Amino acid sequence: MRFNDLLRTVLANIGDGTVATVTRWRQCIDLLAQYDVSGARAANALAAEDRDAILTQLESMRPQVSVEQRVASIVELGSRLRSAGLVRLLGQDHPTLVAAMMATVTLSDADWVGIIPDLGPLARSVLRRRADLGPGAVAALQRFGTVDLALTTLVPREMAQEAAAAPPVQAANDSEQAAEPSQIGRIVAQIERFNETRQHRREEEPAPEAVPPPPLARKERVRANRGALIRRFTFETDAAGVIRAVAGAPRAAVAGLSIGTPASDGRHGADGRALGAFRHRAAFQDARFTIAGGLLAGEWRLSATPRFDPATGRFLDYVGEARRELPHEALVKVSGSASPGWAGLSAASTRQLIHELRTPLNAIQGYAEMIEAQLVGPVSSDYRAMAGQILADARTLLATFDDLDLASRIERGDHRAVSEPVDLPALTHAIVAGFGQGGPVRVVVAAGADLPAIASDPAQVERMLAHLIRAGCAALGEGEQLAVTLLPGAAPDTVEVAVRRPTALVALPDAALFEHEGGIDGQLRDAPQLGLAFTLKLIRGIASHLGGHFEITPHSFRLILPIHAAAREEQGRGH
């Protein structure tokens, strides 16, 4: 019903003048891009009668929409152009539009097989240069090779005109003159005279000046650069998070994208910050949003606020602003061979940055503690609650800074860890008890009997186990539990901590778990602050620094840690 309402609104918006016609043209194009997707079997896909109604409307409006505007409406769709009906309608349009459409449109192999016979030679020529067509489409193009690639005549028209005006060829002797000259001989003589005449003209004519591109080509080049000039735009979504209204940018380039879809594999979507806020119907600021193709392709930052019905409190939509990502906000990509430090910075730079961030945060935390404890005078409960939230956020950020600092120290090799006996089962149960506060316990710990104490730094072991269990909890599905098993290690004098991989992480290859841009964080319920990849790398670094190691098996994460010397001696006496 929602689509039928949209369709009726667009078709009923008759309007007068060129502006109204162009607006209605773009609305129809956008409807086809969203709901007429080749090969899709979505529940909201277009019915045949609705698609025919839109195509009929476009056909009636085509004479009133200029070539430049028609081309722009297709170019701005980018990779969202997947409508077989639209390709069939515009397949014989202006050459510029046809070339742009055939270079980017994506259809199923079955749709290509049905459409290619109705296309013109130009469209088929563009398709022949694409390497992503299916076998059916390639076979259909090959059937038109004899037509599209045939020569219309053996002699060019200019050559034929000059040859007709030239005097006849004189025979070399009487016998040849008496014989009727063959057709091949006449053609060869005409070709020779044509080549001689053309070469003579080229030598006499001055070098031609550079011809400026036609107006349409210049406009296309300007339009291609226009997307890079658009730095920000405002938008509104529907209740499902799908962008419906846009101001400051072409609507067709962004309408239909969702702020509630995670960005993965180079596709459209938002990062974990926007996804988490959308699930809780909360405001968010400067969340990363990726547009994979089209006029506005690239990385954007979104800030949006939810709107609710004043009468019922029902969530309505989001309204916000998007801006281009600034250079310092871009993700740092580091080659595998280089080792410049965490997040692309050197270890020294990372430590200096952490110091500069921690200093003002400590001041904010101190003032929040004074307000919460009412050291500066009586404070209302609302302000104390706000101060408590600020304190919680500050502690989270300080813990994040500590993780970065520890990773930097480990990489630099200047971290000194103490070695003390650590009761691993007691420490694990204490960590799990902290996670279970305020909600159901979703972590099940099974510890072997008489496990020996390990020799390690208690603070770092606690940090390592907390990160591992927290990362596992973030990936748990509905009703799923995280199994943590403590048992003697397979290697002598070791203890093993095995955390079963949640279902969401089982199918991922090991390399994807350590990839910062793999998109897994957007799919987690409560992703770690610095991402799953950083967390696993930190765990691996701490384990190695403490004399153990961290490994990933198809079904579990495993920490192997050495036991304490006293426990080793006791085991030796027992044997």
Sequence and secondary structure as in RCSB ss.txt:
>XXXX:A:sequence
MRFNDLLRTVLANIGDGTVATVTRWRQCIDLLAQYDVSGARAANALAAEDRDAILTQLESMRPQVSVEQRVASIV
ELGSRLRSAGLVRLLGQDHPTLVAAMMATVTLSDADWVGIIPDLGPLARSVLRRRADLGPGAVAALQRFGTVDLA
LTTLVPREMAQEAAAAPPVQAANDSEQAAEPSQIGRIVAQIERFNETRQHRREEEPAPEAVPPPPLARKERVRAN
RGALIRRFTFETDAAGVIRAVAGAPRAAVAGLSIGTPASDGRHGADGRALGAFRHRAAFQDARFTIAGGLLAGEW
RLSATPRFDPATGRFLDYVGEARRELPHEALVKVSGSASPGWAGLSAASTRQLIHELRTPLNAIQGYAEMIEAQL
VGPVSSDYRAMAGQILADARTLLATFDDLDLASRIERGDHRAVSEPVDLPALTHAIVAGFGQGGPVRVVVAAGAD
LPAIASDPAQVERMLAHLIRAGCAALGEGEQLAVTLLPGAAPDTVEVAVRRPTALVALPDAALFEHEGGIDGQLR
DAPQLGLAFTLKLIRGIASHLGGHFEITPHSFRLILPIHAAAREEQGRGH
>XXXX:A:secstr
 HHHHHHHHHHH   SHHHHHHHHHHHHHHHHHHH  TT   TT   HHHHHHHHHHHHHHGGGS HHHHHHHHH
TTGGG   HHHHHHHTTS HHHHHHHHHH    HHHHHHHGGGS HHHHHHHHT S   HHHHHHHHHTHHHHT 
 S SS HHHHHHHHHS     SSHHHHHS   HHHHHHHHHHHHHHHHHHHHHHS         HHHHHHHHHHH
HHHH  EEEEEE TTSBEEEEESS GGGTTT BTTSB  TT SEE HHHHHHHHTT  EEEEEEEE SSTT EEE
EEEEEEEE TTT  EEEEEEEEEE  GGGS     TT    GGGS HHHHHHHHHHHHHHHHHHHHHHHHHHTTT
TS   HHHHHHHHHHHHHHHHHHHHHHHHHHHHHHHHT      EEE HHHHHHHHHHHHTTTS   EEEEE TT
   EEE HHHHHHHHHHHHHHHHHT  TT  EEEEEEE SSTTEEEEEEE  HHHHTS HHHHT TTSS GGGSS
S  TT HHHHHHHHHHHHHHTT EEEE SSEEEEEEEB HHHHHHHHHH 
